[in-house]
């Protein structure tokens, strides 16, 4: 069997772990007061990630979606109010899921 990292395909991710992460992100984002466009964009990206999980072969879409959410979390960390969302915790967890650290 080919190793996905050597044939150009994104590495497989633990979809159950991603689904749990998406649920937590959605709960935390619901507690964030209506913020700027960046927070709304993050909400949309989390929803796209949820939809990707339902695809027939979700690994490529989920991998790409995780990268997008991770980047967006880094961009909005200053915008997030209070402790409703701990962006750095999510960034670390997504990095682990993606095998980045």
N, CA, C and O atoms as CSV, one atom per row, in Angstrom:
chain,resi,resn,atom,element,x,y,z
A,1,UNK,N,N,0.842,-1.189,0.000
A,1,UNK,CA,C,0.000,0.000,0.000
A,1,UNK,C,C,0.872,1.232,0.000
A,1,UNK,O,O,1.872,1.284,0.716
A,2,UNK,N,N,0.509,2.230,-0.796
A,2,UNK,CA,C,1.281,3.470,-0.876
A,2,UNK,C,C,1.113,4.292,0.377
A,2,UNK,O,O,0.037,4.323,0.974
A,3,UNK,N,N,2.181,4.959,0.774
A,3,UNK,CA,C,2.121,5.900,1.881
A,3,UNK,C,C,1.581,7.203,1.315
A,3,UNK,O,O,2.167,7.752,0.383
A,4,UNK,N,N,0.462,7.721,1.861
A,4,UNK,CA,C,-0.143,8.939,1.303
A,4,UNK,C,C,0.803,10.119,1.257
A,4,UNK,O,O,0.662,10.975,0.384
A,5,UNK,N,N,1.747,10.197,2.149
A,5,UNK,CA,C,2.648,11.345,2.155
A,5,UNK,C,C,3.655,11.282,1.024
A,5,UNK,O,O,4.275,12.294,0.696
A,6,UNK,N,N,3.836,10.095,0.410
A,6,UNK,CA,C,4.807,9.993,-0.673
A,6,UNK,C,C,4.163,10.089,-2.046
A,6,UNK,O,O,4.867,10.291,-3.036
A,7,UNK,N,N,2.835,9.949,-2.136
A,7,UNK,CA,C,2.207,10.009,-3.450
A,7,UNK,C,C,1.468,11.325,-3.698
A,7,UNK,O,O,0.695,11.429,-4.651
A,8,UNK,N,N,1.694,12.315,-2.861
A,8,UNK,CA,C,1.103,13.626,-3.061
A,8,UNK,C,C,-0.236,13.824,-2.376
A,8,UNK,O,O,-0.714,14.955,-2.284
A,9,UNK,N,N,-0.844,12.771,-1.899
A,9,UNK,CA,C,-2.132,12.897,-1.203
A,9,UNK,C,C,-1.886,13.358,0.227
A,9,UNK,O,O,-0.856,13.038,0.820
A,10,UNK,N,N,-2.834,14.110,0.778
A,10,UNK,CA,C,-2.667,14.532,2.171
A,10,UNK,C,C,-2.718,13.319,3.094
A,10,UNK,O,O,-3.420,12.350,2.805
A,11,UNK,N,N,-1.987,13.366,4.194
A,11,UNK,CA,C,-2.026,12.243,5.125
A,11,UNK,C,C,-3.420,12.099,5.724
A,11,UNK,O,O,-4.153,13.078,5.868
A,12,UNK,N,N,-3.766,10.891,6.064
A,12,UNK,CA,C,-5.068,10.629,6.687
A,12,UNK,C,C,-5.092,11.231,8.082
A,12,UNK,O,O,-4.090,11.234,8.797
A,13,UNK,N,N,-6.252,11.735,8.447
A,13,UNK,CA,C,-6.434,12.307,9.781
A,13,UNK,C,C,-7.480,11.479,10.515
A,13,UNK,O,O,-8.278,10.776,9.894
A,14,UNK,N,N,-7.469,11.567,11.828
A,14,UNK,CA,C,-8.435,10.861,12.661
A,14,UNK,C,C,-9.750,11.629,12.596
A,14,UNK,O,O,-9.901,12.664,13.246
A,15,UNK,N,N,-10.696,11.126,11.816
A,15,UNK,CA,C,-11.948,11.839,11.578
A,15,UNK,C,C,-12.785,11.976,12.844
A,15,UNK,O,O,-13.495,12.967,13.013
A,16,UNK,N,N,-12.708,10.999,13.726
A,16,UNK,CA,C,-13.446,11.091,14.991
A,16,UNK,C,C,-12.903,12.239,15.839
A,16,UNK,O,O,-13.663,12.981,16.461
A,17,UNK,N,N,-11.593,12.372,15.854
A,17,UNK,CA,C,-10.950,13.469,16.588
A,17,UNK,C,C,-11.346,14.814,15.980
A,17,UNK,O,O,-11.600,15.771,16.712
A,18,UNK,N,N,-11.399,14.896,14.663
A,18,UNK,CA,C,-11.783,16.126,13.980
A,18,UNK,C,C,-13.241,16.467,14.285
A,18,UNK,O,O,-13.565,17.628,14.532
A,19,UNK,N,N,-14.121,15.467,14.270
A,19,UNK,CA,C,-15.535,15.709,14.562
A,19,UNK,C,C,-15.699,16.265,15.972
A,19,UNK,O,O,-16.494,17.179,16.193
A,20,UNK,N,N,-14.954,15.720,16.919
A,20,UNK,CA,C,-15.017,16.207,18.300
A,20,UNK,C,C,-14.516,17.656,18.377
A,20,UNK,O,O,-15.109,18.488,19.063
A,21,UNK,N,N,-13.442,17.942,17.679
A,21,UNK,CA,C,-12.883,19.294,17.645
A,21,UNK,C,C,-13.889,20.278,17.051
A,21,UNK,O,O,-14.061,21.380,17.573
A,22,UNK,N,N,-14.553,19.887,15.965
A,22,UNK,CA,C,-15.549,20.746,15.321
A,22,UNK,C,C,-16.689,21.048,16.291
A,22,UNK,O,O,-17.137,22.191,16.386
A,23,UNK,N,N,-17.156,20.034,17.006
A,23,UNK,CA,C,-18.230,20.249,17.985
A,23,UNK,C,C,-17.809,21.255,19.051
A,23,UNK,O,O,-18.583,22.142,19.410
A,24,UNK,N,N,-16.595,21.121,19.551
A,24,UNK,CA,C,-16.111,22.051,20.576
A,24,UNK,C,C,-15.968,23.455,20.017
A,24,UNK,O,O,-16.349,24.425,20.673
A,25,UNK,N,N,-15.428,23.575,18.822
A,25,UNK,CA,C,-15.287,24.891,18.196
A,25,UNK,C,C,-16.644,25.552,18.003
A,25,UNK,O,O,-16.799,26.743,18.273
A,26,UNK,N,N,-17.621,24.791,17.540
A,26,UNK,CA,C,-18.952,25.362,17.336
A,26,UNK,C,C,-19.546,25.849,18.655
A,26,UNK,O,O,-20.133,26.930,18.707
A,27,UNK,N,N,-19.402,25.070,19.707
A,27,UNK,CA,C,-19.907,25.491,21.024
A,27,UNK,C,C,-19.220,26.765,21.487
A,27,UNK,O,O,-19.881,27.693,21.955
A,28,UNK,N,N,-17.894,26.817,21.361
A,28,UNK,CA,C,-17.152,27.995,21.804
A,28,UNK,C,C,-17.471,29.214,20.949
A,28,UNK,O,O,-17.603,30.322,21.469
A,29,UNK,N,N,-17.594,29.016,19.647
A,29,UNK,CA,C,-17.908,30.146,18.765
A,29,UNK,C,C,-19.302,30.690,19.032
A,29,UNK,O,O,-19.551,31.878,18.826
A,30,UNK,N,N,-20.210,29.845,19.484
A,30,UNK,CA,C,-21.558,30.311,19.826
A,30,UNK,C,C,-21.512,31.260,21.019
A,30,UNK,O,O,-22.396,32.104,21.170
A,31,UNK,N,N,-20.499,31.133,21.863
A,31,UNK,CA,C,-20.379,32.000,23.038
A,31,UNK,C,C,-19.655,33.309,22.729
A,31,UNK,O,O,-19.698,34.243,23.529
A,32,UNK,N,N,-18.996,33.382,21.582
A,32,UNK,CA,C,-18.292,34.606,21.211
A,32,UNK,C,C,-19.319,35.613,20.724
A,32,UNK,O,O,-20.133,35.319,19.849
A,33,UNK,N,N,-19.269,36.801,21.302
A,33,UNK,CA,C,-20.192,37.849,20.858
A,33,UNK,C,C,-19.976,38.126,19.380
A,33,UNK,O,O,-18.878,37.957,18.850
A,34,UNK,N,N,-21.036,38.550,18.737
A,34,UNK,CA,C,-20.930,38.872,17.314
A,34,UNK,C,C,-19.755,39.818,17.125
A,34,UNK,O,O,-19.768,40.950,17.609
A,35,UNK,N,N,-18.785,39.360,16.446
A,35,UNK,CA,C,-17.565,40.142,16.274
A,35,UNK,C,C,-17.438,40.638,14.859
A,35,UNK,O,O,-18.427,40.929,14.186
A,36,UNK,N,N,-16.238,40.727,14.435
A,36,UNK,CA,C,-15.963,41.226,13.100
A,36,UNK,C,C,-16.130,40.152,12.047
A,36,UNK,O,O,-16.538,39.026,12.330
A,37,UNK,N,N,-15.812,40.524,10.856
A,37,UNK,CA,C,-15.918,39.618,9.722
A,37,UNK,C,C,-15.001,38.413,9.889
A,37,UNK,O,O,-15.308,37.335,9.379
A,38,UNK,N,N,-13.891,38.571,10.588
A,38,UNK,CA,C,-12.947,37.475,10.757
A,38,UNK,C,C,-13.566,36.341,11.565
A,38,UNK,O,O,-13.375,35.171,11.235
A,39,UNK,N,N,-14.304,36.677,12.616
A,39,UNK,CA,C,-14.968,35.660,13.433
A,39,UNK,C,C,-16.061,34.984,12.617
A,39,UNK,O,O,-16.231,33.768,12.701
A,40,UNK,N,N,-16.795,35.748,11.838
A,40,UNK,CA,C,-17.830,35.168,10.981
A,40,UNK,C,C,-17.212,34.225,9.950
A,40,UNK,O,O,-17.777,33.174,9.647
A,41,UNK,N,N,-16.057,34.601,9.414
A,41,UNK,CA,C,-15.355,33.743,8.458
A,41,UNK,C,C,-14.920,32.450,9.133
A,41,UNK,O,O,-15.007,31.380,8.530
A,42,UNK,N,N,-14.456,32.533,10.366
A,42,UNK,CA,C,-14.068,31.333,11.110
A,42,UNK,C,C,-15.279,30.420,11.298
A,42,UNK,O,O,-15.182,29.206,11.120
A,43,UNK,N,N,-16.413,31.007,11.656
A,43,UNK,CA,C,-17.643,30.207,11.804
A,43,UNK,C,C,-17.962,29.471,10.495
A,43,UNK,O,O,-18.303,28.289,10.513
A,44,UNK,N,N,-17.850,30.169,9.374
A,44,UNK,CA,C,-18.143,29.565,8.068
A,44,UNK,C,C,-17.153,28.445,7.761
A,44,UNK,O,O,-17.542,27.411,7.217
A,45,UNK,N,N,-15.894,28.634,8.098
A,45,UNK,CA,C,-14.887,27.603,7.840
A,45,UNK,C,C,-15.125,26.369,8.701
A,45,UNK,O,O,-14.915,25.246,8.243
A,46,UNK,N,N,-15.559,26.563,9.934
A,46,UNK,CA,C,-15.878,25.431,10.806
A,46,UNK,C,C,-17.071,24.668,10.231
A,46,UNK,O,O,-17.089,23.437,10.253
A,47,UNK,N,N,-18.062,25.391,9.719
A,47,UNK,CA,C,-19.217,24.738,9.096
A,47,UNK,C,C,-18.793,23.956,7.853
A,47,UNK,O,O,-19.283,22.848,7.635
A,48,UNK,N,N,-17.903,24.502,7.044
A,48,UNK,CA,C,-17.404,23.791,5.871
A,48,UNK,C,C,-16.664,22.529,6.286
A,48,UNK,O,O,-16.762,21.500,5.616
A,49,UNK,N,N,-15.928,22.602,7.382
A,49,UNK,CA,C,-15.214,21.433,7.889
A,49,UNK,C,C,-16.211,20.361,8.329
A,49,UNK,O,O,-15.999,19.174,8.082
A,50,UNK,N,N,-17.301,20.782,8.982
A,50,UNK,CA,C,-18.354,19.829,9.380
A,50,UNK,C,C,-18.930,19.142,8.136
A,50,UNK,O,O,-19.143,17.929,8.140
A,51,UNK,N,N,-19.178,19.904,7.088
A,51,UNK,CA,C,-19.723,19.335,5.854
A,51,UNK,C,C,-18.719,18.392,5.197
A,51,UNK,O,O,-19.110,17.363,4.647
A,52,UNK,N,N,-17.439,18.730,5.248
A,52,UNK,CA,C,-16.405,17.870,4.668
A,52,UNK,C,C,-16.369,16.518,5.371
A,52,UNK,O,O,-16.094,15.496,4.742
A,53,UNK,N,N,-16.644,16.509,6.660
A,53,UNK,CA,C,-16.647,15.251,7.409
A,53,UNK,C,C,-17.716,14.293,6.892
A,53,UNK,O,O,-17.583,13.080,7.053
A,54,UNK,N,N,-18.770,14.818,6.275
A,54,UNK,CA,C,-19.864,13.997,5.776
A,54,UNK,C,C,-19.620,13.486,4.353
A,54,UNK,O,O,-20.431,12.717,3.836
A,55,UNK,N,N,-18.536,13.889,3.719
A,55,UNK,CA,C,-18.243,13.472,2.346
A,55,UNK,C,C,-17.919,11.976,2.298
A,55,UNK,O,O,-17.551,11.380,3.310
A,56,UNK,N,N,-18.059,11.384,1.123
A,56,UNK,CA,C,-17.788,9.956,0.949
A,56,UNK,C,C,-16.337,9.610,1.305
A,56,UNK,O,O,-16.093,8.632,2.012
A,57,UNK,N,N,-15.388,10.390,0.829
A,57,UNK,CA,C,-13.977,10.203,1.175
A,57,UNK,C,C,-13.464,11.557,1.654
A,57,UNK,O,O,-12.901,12.323,0.873
A,58,UNK,N,N,-13.659,11.849,2.932
A,58,UNK,CA,C,-13.451,13.198,3.441
A,58,UNK,C,C,-12.007,13.601,3.714
A,58,UNK,O,O,-11.752,14.776,3.975
A,59,UNK,N,N,-11.062,12.682,3.666
A,59,UNK,CA,C,-9.727,12.983,4.180
A,59,UNK,C,C,-9.061,14.198,3.534
A,59,UNK,O,O,-8.500,15.032,4.245
A,60,UNK,N,N,-9.109,14.320,2.220
A,60,UNK,CA,C,-8.476,15.460,1.563
A,60,UNK,C,C,-9.128,16.779,1.945
A,60,UNK,O,O,-8.446,17.752,2.266
A,61,UNK,N,N,-10.466,16.803,1.907
A,61,UNK,CA,C,-11.198,18.028,2.250
A,61,UNK,C,C,-11.007,18.393,3.718
A,61,UNK,O,O,-10.846,19.566,4.058
A,62,UNK,N,N,-11.027,17.384,4.585
A,62,UNK,CA,C,-10.856,17.639,6.018
A,62,UNK,C,C,-9.454,18.167,6.284
A,62,UNK,O,O,-9.282,19.103,7.065
A,63,UNK,N,N,-8.468,17.584,5.652
A,63,UNK,CA,C,-7.082,18.030,5.831
A,63,UNK,C,C,-6.947,19.495,5.433
A,63,UNK,O,O,-6.366,20.294,6.167
A,64,UNK,N,N,-7.485,19.840,4.274
A,64,UNK,CA,C,-7.431,21.222,3.790
A,64,UNK,C,C,-8.220,22.149,4.719
A,64,UNK,O,O,-7.767,23.249,5.034
A,65,UNK,N,N,-9.397,21.703,5.153
A,65,UNK,CA,C,-10.227,22.498,6.050
A,65,UNK,C,C,-9.549,22.771,7.385
A,65,UNK,O,O,-9.656,23.870,7.928
A,66,UNK,N,N,-8.849,21.765,7.914
A,66,UNK,CA,C,-8.134,21.949,9.173
A,66,UNK,C,C,-7.057,23.016,9.038
A,66,UNK,O,O,-6.871,23.839,9.934
A,67,UNK,N,N,-6.350,22.995,7.912
A,67,UNK,CA,C,-5.325,24.028,7.683
A,67,UNK,C,C,-5.966,25.413,7.661
A,67,UNK,O,O,-5.431,26.355,8.246
A,68,UNK,N,N,-7.106,25.540,6.989
A,68,UNK,CA,C,-7.789,26.832,6.924
A,68,UNK,C,C,-8.254,27.316,8.283
A,68,UNK,O,O,-8.079,28.486,8.623
A,69,UNK,N,N,-8.848,26.421,9.066
A,69,UNK,CA,C,-9.318,26.796,10.405
A,69,UNK,C,C,-8.144,27.170,11.288
A,69,UNK,O,O,-8.226,28.115,12.073
A,70,UNK,N,N,-7.067,26.440,11.162
A,70,UNK,CA,C,-5.870,26.724,11.976
A,70,UNK,C,C,-5.326,28.120,11.670
A,70,UNK,O,O,-4.994,28.879,12.581
A,71,UNK,N,N,-5.240,28.448,10.388
A,71,UNK,CA,C,-4.753,29.773,9.993
A,71,UNK,C,C,-5.696,30.873,10.463
A,71,UNK,O,O,-5.252,31.916,10.943
A,72,UNK,N,N,-7.003,30.637,10.323
A,72,UNK,CA,C,-7.989,31.637,10.737
A,72,UNK,C,C,-7.941,31.850,12.244
A,72,UNK,O,O,-8.060,32.982,12.711
A,73,UNK,N,N,-7.769,30.775,13.010
A,73,UNK,CA,C,-7.671,30.913,14.464
A,73,UNK,C,C,-6.489,31.790,14.845
A,73,UNK,O,O,-6.582,32.606,15.763
A,74,UNK,N,N,-5.380,31.621,14.140
A,74,UNK,CA,C,-4.232,32.474,14.400
A,74,UNK,C,C,-4.527,33.924,14.116
A,74,UNK,O,O,-4.038,34.811,14.816
A,75,UNK,N,N,-5.327,34.177,13.088
A,75,UNK,CA,C,-5.655,35.548,12.704
A,75,UNK,C,C,-6.653,36.194,13.654
A,75,UNK,O,O,-6.611,37.409,13.848
A,76,UNK,N,N,-7.554,35.411,14.253
A,76,UNK,CA,C,-8.597,36.007,15.084
A,76,UNK,C,C,-8.277,35.990,16.571
A,76,UNK,O,O,-9.060,36.510,17.366
A,77,UNK,N,N,-7.171,35.420,16.965
A,77,UNK,CA,C,-6.902,35.276,18.398
A,77,UNK,C,C,-6.965,36.610,19.140
A,77,UNK,O,O,-7.379,36.644,20.299
A,78,UNK,N,N,-6.570,37.698,18.506
A,78,UNK,CA,C,-6.642,39.009,19.157
A,78,UNK,C,C,-8.066,39.536,19.231
A,78,UNK,O,O,-8.394,40.330,20.113
A,79,UNK,N,N,-8.920,39.091,18.296
A,79,UNK,CA,C,-10.296,39.572,18.246
A,79,UNK,C,C,-11.185,38.885,19.258
A,79,UNK,O,O,-12.185,39.456,19.694
A,80,UNK,N,N,-10.840,37.671,19.637
A,80,UNK,CA,C,-11.720,36.889,20.496
A,80,UNK,C,C,-11.759,37.476,21.896
A,80,UNK,O,O,-10.731,37.787,22.497
A,81,UNK,N,N,-12.956,37.615,22.386
A,81,UNK,CA,C,-13.154,38.274,23.664
A,81,UNK,C,C,-13.212,37.261,24.794
A,81,UNK,O,O,-13.819,36.199,24.655
A,82,UNK,N,N,-12.583,37.591,25.908
A,82,UNK,CA,C,-12.634,36.744,27.088
A,82,UNK,C,C,-12.051,35.366,26.840
A,82,UNK,O,O,-11.180,35.175,25.991
A,83,UNK,N,N,-12.552,34.425,27.599
A,83,UNK,CA,C,-12.077,33.055,27.488
A,83,UNK,C,C,-13.030,32.185,26.700
A,83,UNK,O,O,-12.965,30.959,26.798
A,84,UNK,N,N,-13.913,32.784,25.923
A,84,UNK,CA,C,-14.895,32.002,25.174
A,84,UNK,C,C,-14.209,31.044,24.210
A,84,UNK,O,O,-14.699,29.940,23.976
A,85,UNK,N,N,-13.096,31.455,23.661
A,85,UNK,CA,C,-12.394,30.615,22.700
A,85,UNK,C,C,-10.907,30.763,22.916
A,85,UNK,O,O,-10.363,31.863,22.820
A,86,UNK,N,N,-10.261,29.675,23.201
A,86,UNK,CA,C,-8.817,29.684,23.404
A,86,UNK,C,C,-8.152,29.239,22.104
A,86,UNK,O,O,-7.877,28.057,21.897
A,87,UNK,N,N,-7.904,30.211,21.241
A,87,UNK,CA,C,-7.368,29.932,19.915
A,87,UNK,C,C,-6.095,29.133,19.926
A,87,UNK,O,O,-5.927,28.223,19.115
A,88,UNK,N,N,-5.184,29.458,20.839
A,88,UNK,CA,C,-3.899,28.756,20.843
A,88,UNK,C,C,-4.070,27.283,21.184
A,88,UNK,O,O,-3.327,26.446,20.672
A,89,UNK,N,N,-5.037,26.949,22.043
A,89,UNK,CA,C,-5.296,25.543,22.363
A,89,UNK,C,C,-5.766,24.797,21.121
A,89,UNK,O,O,-5.316,23.685,20.842
A,90,UNK,N,N,-6.672,25.418,20.384
A,90,UNK,CA,C,-7.173,24.776,19.168
A,90,UNK,C,C,-6.073,24.666,18.111
A,90,UNK,O,O,-5.973,23.646,17.429
A,91,UNK,N,N,-5.264,25.687,17.972
A,91,UNK,CA,C,-4.174,25.651,16.991
A,91,UNK,C,C,-3.240,24.488,17.298
A,91,UNK,O,O,-2.808,23.778,16.390
A,92,UNK,N,N,-2.926,24.293,18.577
A,92,UNK,CA,C,-2.054,23.188,18.984
A,92,UNK,C,C,-2.703,21.851,18.667
A,92,UNK,O,O,-2.052,20.956,18.127
A,93,UNK,N,N,-3.985,21.708,19.001
A,93,UNK,CA,C,-4.687,20.444,18.755
A,93,UNK,C,C,-4.780,20.129,17.264
A,93,UNK,O,O,-4.579,18.987,16.852
A,94,UNK,N,N,-5.086,21.146,16.456
A,94,UNK,CA,C,-5.167,20.932,15.013
A,94,UNK,C,C,-3.798,20.537,14.476
A,94,UNK,O,O,-3.698,19.655,13.623
A,95,UNK,N,N,-2.754,21.176,14.964
A,95,UNK,CA,C,-1.395,20.814,14.543
A,95,UNK,C,C,-1.088,19.354,14.830
A,95,UNK,O,O,-0.486,18.670,14.003
A,96,UNK,N,N,-1.504,18.869,16.009
A,96,UNK,CA,C,-1.292,17.455,16.351
A,96,UNK,C,C,-2.071,16.547,15.412
A,96,UNK,O,O,-1.544,15.536,14.947
A,97,UNK,N,N,-3.322,16.901,15.129
A,97,UNK,CA,C,-4.145,16.081,14.230
A,97,UNK,C,C,-3.495,16.001,12.842
A,97,UNK,O,O,-3.508,14.953,12.197
A,98,UNK,N,N,-2.934,17.115,12.404
A,98,UNK,CA,C,-2.295,17.173,11.082
A,98,UNK,C,C,-0.886,16.590,11.089
A,98,UNK,O,O,-0.256,16.476,10.038
A,99,UNK,N,N,-0.392,16.221,12.263
A,99,UNK,CA,C,0.954,15.677,12.362
A,99,UNK,C,C,2.028,16.737,12.285
A,99,UNK,O,O,3.150,16.455,11.865
A,100,UNK,N,N,1.697,17.959,12.688
A,100,UNK,CA,C,2.654,19.062,12.619
A,100,UNK,C,C,3.410,19.290,13.923
A,100,UNK,O,O,4.323,20.114,13.976
A,101,UNK,N,N,3.047,18.589,14.938
A,101,UNK,CA,C,3.773,18.837,16.177
A,101,UNK,C,C,3.361,17.988,17.309
A,101,UNK,O,O,3.909,18.112,18.405
